[in-house]
Amino acid sequence: MKQSISAILIMSAALSAFASAPVFVSAPDLIPAPATNHCMTARHTLPAAERTVASDYDCNYYWLSSDGTISDTWETSMTEIVAGEAENEFILKNFLADTFRPEGGAEFSTDDIRVVYDPQYGSLVIPCGQPLFVRTEGDKEMQICIYSLRRGEKGWMLGLDGDMLLAPTATGFALAEISEVQGFYIGYYDESTKRFSGYGGVLYPDFCEFNGVMLYQVTAGEDTEMMPFLNNIYSEVTEPGLLSVRNFANFGYDVTVNFAYNLASGQACAVNPLLGVLYDTSGVQNPYYACDADAADGGTAVLDAEGRYALTADISTDALGNSLLTIPLWGAFMGERWLGLYGSTSVMLFFELPEPEAGNAPGLLIDADAEPEYYNLQGCRLENPVPGNIVICRKGREVRKFLFVGE
């Protein structure tokens, strides 16, 4: 599953877009830093706890430009953490490879980066100065390395060495508050001129483990925003009957949607699932939510009986016994206005949802007593829908689109 995710995903406050690799530029030895950016506040301390290093991680990071400004977007990049040859030594495989991979360059990879794991604190140490890949310009070859970025009294200092310390989190690793290095400078150091050239600085990396993916199916005439075909999520059952999905729809790792679910009915629902907040020109906060959508009138929010945003899903099981949540046409809504409409979305978990102790998922909109009527995407009635096909189901007053897996 991991190998199929190759795009760099740049997330704005609301929607996603694709971006190219940063530009190769010359940089001074000292980069002045601007005022503190909100992206820089997510620091972590070291808990004294054991940790097992997993094999698949998603690396998140912010870009520091050559003038010292920090991007107000963040990028995500896939990497692996695997055991090395020495005790407590681990290897980052293809670190930032998808950032610098040329278009169509499927064979491009980066050098292995050595890290040291501390089992007492569960932390990772990444020594700076390690080679990443070789860049060729004409007859000249430049060894691109990960150099150190430190925050000094006068700004950001670039260096040839130093250690970055990553502390364990609930879902991976993040920069430790006591780390001597706060980021990497990705570039080339010219010994003759004592100058750096490169792509820019990378600040505050997070290594987030994932245990599920979201799969999108674009629907012509309904989708208004092309979503990534596949992106990773972290999900867990936080209490009986409640599934927490982090990085829902790739709106950010600080975005969590909580689904109340009931396996007997095969349904799940999230009530008022907050995706983010936008600010208007007066600084007023405007929250926006995920919600079921009706394709009529260009896309309208389907609210529950209490007038709340409701995001509903059907629960099924794949051939391996893993749970699958299928969400029909849905959107990101601010008030009654959508910011984006998205086609059928499948939340594919790498585990089986446990049976809740009791109770039903709140806010479900399906009339349990109504007989279902099935239609294809062209609106033709289906007496016997074929499992594996996308169908439209009318049940009582509700009409939904989903992946049919059988009665």
C-alpha positions in Angstrom: 0.0 0.0 0.0 2.8 2.4 0.9 4.6 2.2 -2.4 1.5 3.4 -4.3 1.6 6.8 -2.6 4.0 9.0 -4.6 2.6 12.5 -4.8 3.6 15.4 -2.6 0.5 16.7 -0.9 0.5 20.4 -0.1 -2.3 21.3 2.3 -3.9 24.8 2.5 -6.3 25.8 5.2 -9.1 24.2 3.4 -8.3 22.2 0.3 -5.4 20.2 -1.2 -3.2 20.9 -4.2 -0.2 19.6 -5.9 3.2 21.4 -5.9 6.6 21.0 -7.5 9.9 20.6 -5.7 11.6 23.7 -4.3 14.0 25.7 -6.4 17.8 25.2 -6.2 19.2 28.6 -5.1 22.3 30.0 -3.4 22.0 30.7 0.3 24.1 32.8 2.8 25.6 31.3 5.8 23.1 33.1 8.0 19.4 33.4 7.2 17.6 36.1 9.1 14.4 34.8 10.7 11.1 36.7 10.6 8.5 36.9 13.4 7.5 33.6 14.9 5.1 31.7 12.7 2.2 29.6 14.0 3.7 26.5 12.4 6.6 26.6 14.8 4.7 26.2 18.0 4.3 22.4 18.0 7.1 21.4 20.4 7.3 18.1 22.3 9.0 17.0 25.5 10.5 13.6 26.1 8.3 11.1 28.0 10.2 8.3 29.7 8.5 5.4 28.0 9.4 2.4 26.0 8.6 2.4 22.3 8.7 -0.1 19.4 9.9 1.5 16.2 7.5 0.6 13.4 8.4 0.2 9.7 6.1 2.6 7.9 5.9 6.3 8.6 4.7 9.5 7.0 7.1 12.4 7.4 5.5 15.9 7.7 7.5 19.1 7.4 7.4 22.8 6.8 9.6 24.7 4.3 11.8 27.5 5.3 12.5 29.8 2.3 15.8 31.4 1.5 14.6 34.8 3.0 13.8 33.2 6.3 10.1 33.0 6.0 8.2 29.9 6.9 5.5 28.4 4.7 1.9 28.6 5.9 1.4 25.2 4.2 2.9 21.9 5.1 4.0 18.9 3.0 3.8 15.2 3.6 6.3 12.7 2.4 6.5 8.9 2.8 9.4 7.1 4.4 10.3 3.9 6.1 12.1 3.3 9.4 13.9 -0.1 9.4 16.4 -1.8 11.6 20.1 -1.1 10.9 23.1 -3.4 11.5 24.3 -2.0 14.8 22.4 -2.2 18.1 19.7 0.6 18.4 20.6 1.8 14.9 17.8 2.4 12.4 17.6 3.6 8.8 15.3 6.1 7.1 14.7 4.7 3.7 14.0 7.2 0.8 13.8 10.2 3.2 12.2 13.1 1.2 12.5 11.1 -2.1 9.1 11.9 -3.3 9.8 15.6 -2.8 12.8 15.6 -5.1 11.8 12.8 -7.5 11.6 14.2 -11.1 8.3 13.8 -12.9 8.3 10.4 -14.4 11.4 9.4 -12.4 10.1 6.2 -10.8 13.6 4.9 -10.2 14.8 7.9 -8.2 15.6 7.3 -4.6 17.6 9.0 -1.8 20.4 7.6 0.2 19.8 5.8 3.5 19.8 8.1 6.5 21.2 6.6 9.7 19.3 7.3 13.0 19.9 6.1 16.5 17.1 4.9 18.7 17.1 5.3 22.5 14.9 2.6 24.0 14.9 4.3 27.4 13.2 7.4 26.2 11.8 6.0 22.9 13.5 8.8 21.0 15.3 9.0 17.7 18.5 11.0 16.9 19.3 12.0 13.3 22.9 13.2 12.8 23.2 16.0 10.3 25.7 16.2 7.4 24.6 12.8 5.9 24.4 12.5 2.1 20.9 12.5 0.5 21.4 12.3 -3.3 23.6 13.6 -6.1 22.5 16.5 -8.2 24.0 16.8 -11.7 24.3 20.1 -13.6 26.1 19.6 -16.9 29.4 18.0 -16.0 29.2 19.0 -12.4 28.0 16.7 -9.7 26.9 18.1 -6.4 26.4 15.9 -3.3 23.2 17.0 -1.7 23.2 16.5 2.1 21.0 17.2 5.1 22.7 20.0 6.9 21.7 21.5 10.3 19.4 24.5 10.9 19.7 26.1 14.3 17.9 29.1 15.6 20.4 31.7 16.9 20.2 35.2 18.3 20.5 36.7 14.8 18.5 34.2 12.8 18.7 30.7 11.4 22.2 29.3 11.3 23.3 26.7 8.7 25.8 24.1 9.8 27.6 21.0 8.6 26.9 18.9 11.7 24.7 18.6 14.7 22.0 16.2 15.9 18.2 16.4 15.6 16.3 14.8 18.4 12.9 13.4 17.8 10.6 12.6 20.7 7.9 9.9 20.6 4.3 10.8 20.1 1.1 8.8 20.1 1.4 8.2 16.4 5.1 8.5 15.6 7.9 11.1 16.3 8.1 14.9 16.4 10.9 17.4 17.1 11.9 17.4 20.8 11.9 20.7 22.6 15.5 20.0 23.8 16.8 19.3 20.3 20.0 21.2 19.4 19.0 21.2 15.7 15.5 22.5 14.7 15.5 21.6 11.0 17.5 20.5 8.0 19.0 22.5 5.1 18.8 20.4 2.0 21.6 21.4 -0.2 25.3 21.4 -1.3 28.3 22.9 0.5 31.1 24.3 -1.6 34.4 23.8 0.2 36.2 26.3 -2.1 33.8 29.2 -1.4 32.5 28.1 2.0 29.0 28.7 0.7 25.8 26.7 0.7 23.5 26.2 -2.3 20.4 24.2 -2.2 16.7 23.8 -2.1 15.9 25.4 1.3 15.3 24.6 4.9 13.0 21.9 6.3 11.6 22.7 9.8 10.0 20.6 12.5 9.6 17.2 10.8 7.0 14.8 12.2 7.1 11.1 11.5 3.5 9.9 11.7 2.7 6.2 11.7 -0.4 5.2 9.7 -2.8 2.3 9.9 -5.3 3.1 7.2 -5.9 4.9 3.9 -8.7 6.9 2.3 -9.6 6.1 -1.3 -11.5 8.6 -3.5 -13.6 8.0 -6.5 -14.2 11.1 -8.6 -17.7 11.6 -9.8 -18.2 13.6 -13.0 -20.6 16.5 -12.5 -20.5 16.3 -8.7 -16.9 16.6 -7.5 -15.7 20.2 -7.5 -12.2 19.5 -6.2 -9.8 16.7 -7.3 -8.8 14.9 -4.1 -5.7 12.7 -3.8 -6.4 9.2 -5.1 -5.1 7.7 -1.9 -3.8 9.2 1.3 -2.8 7.8 4.7 -4.7 8.2 8.0 -4.2 7.2 11.6 -7.2 5.7 13.2 -8.1 4.0 16.5 -11.1 3.0 18.6 -10.9 5.4 21.5 -13.9 3.9 23.3 -16.5 1.3 22.6 -18.4 2.3 19.5 -16.3 5.4 18.7 -13.7 5.4 15.9 -11.3 8.3 15.7 -9.8 9.1 12.3 -6.8 11.5 12.2 -5.8 13.4 9.0 -9.3 12.8 7.7 -9.3 13.5 3.9 -5.8 14.9 4.2 -7.1 18.1 5.8 -4.2 18.0 8.2 -2.8 15.8 11.1 -4.4 18.1 13.6 -7.8 17.3 12.1 -9.7 14.4 13.7 -13.2 13.1 12.8 -14.9 10.9 15.4 -17.4 8.3 14.1 -19.9 6.7 16.3 -20.5 3.3 14.8 -22.8 0.3 15.2 -21.8 -3.0 13.6 -25.3 -4.5 13.8 -26.7 -1.8 11.6 -23.5 -1.5 9.6 -23.5 2.2 9.9 -21.4 5.0 11.3 -21.9 8.7 11.8 -19.9 11.8 12.7 -21.8 14.8 14.1 -20.5 18.3 13.4 -17.1 17.0 12.3 -14.9 20.1 12.3 -12.3 20.3 9.4 -10.9 23.7 10.0 -11.4 27.4 10.4 -11.1 30.2 7.9 -10.7 33.9 8.7 -12.4 36.7 6.9 -10.9 40.1 6.2 -12.1 41.3 9.6 -10.4 38.5 11.4 -13.7 36.7 12.2 -13.4 32.9 12.5 -15.5 30.8 10.1 -15.5 27.1 10.9 -16.2 24.5 8.2 -17.4 21.0 8.6 -17.6 17.6 6.7 -21.2 16.7 5.9 -23.2 14.4 3.6 -24.2 16.2 0.4 -27.1 16.1 -2.0 -26.1 16.6 -5.6 -29.3 18.6 -6.2 -29.0 22.4 -6.7 -25.3 22.1 -7.1 -24.6 20.4 -3.8 -26.5 21.0 -0.5 -25.7 19.9 3.0 -27.7 17.0 4.4 -28.4 17.8 8.1 -29.7 15.5 10.8 -33.0 15.8 12.5 -31.5 18.3 15.0 -30.1 20.5 12.2 -26.5 19.4 12.7 -23.9 18.5 10.1 -23.9 14.7 9.7 -21.3 12.6 7.9 -22.5 9.1 7.5 -20.8 5.9 6.3 -21.7 2.3 5.6 -19.5 -0.3 7.3 -18.3 -3.4 5.5 -15.4 -5.9 5.7 -12.8 -6.7 3.1 -11.4 -10.2 2.3 -8.8 -9.9 5.0 -11.3 -9.1 7.7 -10.4 -5.4 7.8 -13.1 -2.8 8.3 -14.1 -0.5 5.5 -16.2 2.7 5.8 -17.8 4.0 2.6 -18.9 7.6 2.5 -21.1 8.8 -0.4 -21.1 12.3 -1.9 -20.0 14.7 0.8 -18.5 18.1 1.1 -16.7 20.7 3.3 -19.5 23.1 4.3 -19.3 26.6 5.8 -22.8 27.4 6.8 -24.9 26.2 3.8 -22.1 27.0 1.3 -19.7 24.3 0.3 -15.9 24.8 -0.1 -15.6 21.5 -2.0 -17.7 18.5 -3.0 -16.1 15.1 -3.0 -17.2 11.8 -4.5 -17.5 8.4 -2.9 -14.7 8.0 -0.2 -13.6 4.8 1.4 -11.9 4.8 4.8 -9.9 1.5 4.6 -8.6 0.4 8.0 -5.9 -2.2 8.6 -7.8 -3.7 11.5 -11.3 -5.0 12.4 -13.6 -2.7 14.3 -14.5 -4.2 17.7 -18.1 -4.8 18.6 -19.4 -1.9 20.8 -20.8 -2.9 24.1 -24.3 -1.4 23.4 -26.2 1.4 21.8 -26.6 2.8 18.3 -24.5 5.4 16.5 -26.2 8.8 17.0 -27.6 10.9 14.2 -28.0 8.2 11.6 -30.3 9.4 8.9 -31.5 6.1 7.4 -35.1 4.9 8.0 -34.5 1.4 9.2 -38.1 0.2 8.4 -38.0 1.4 4.7 -37.3 -1.1 1.9 -34.1 -0.1 -0.1 -34.4 0.7 -3.8 -31.2 0.5 -5.8 -30.3 2.5 -9.0 -27.1 2.8 -11.1 -25.3 6.1 -11.6 -27.5 6.8 -14.7 -30.7 6.5 -12.5 -31.9 3.2 -13.9 -33.6 0.8 -11.3 -31.5 -2.2 -10.3 -33.4 -5.3 -9.1 -30.2 -7.2 -8.3 -27.2 -4.8 -7.9 -23.8 -6.4 -8.4 -21.4 -6.4 -5.4 -18.4 -4.2 -6.0 -20.3 -1.6 -8.0 -21.1 2.0 -7.0 -24.9 2.3 -6.7 -27.5 4.8 -5.5 -29.8 3.5 -2.7 -33.1 5.2 -1.8 -34.4 4.2 1.6 -37.4 6.1 2.9 -36.6 9.8 2.6 -32.9 9.3 2.2 -30.9 8.8 -1.0 -27.3 7.7 -0.8 -24.5 6.6 -3.1 -22.1 3.9 -1.9 -20.1 0.8 -2.8 -22.5 -2.1 -2.9 -21.0 -5.2 -1.1 -24.2 -7.3 -0.8 -27.4 -7.5 1.2 
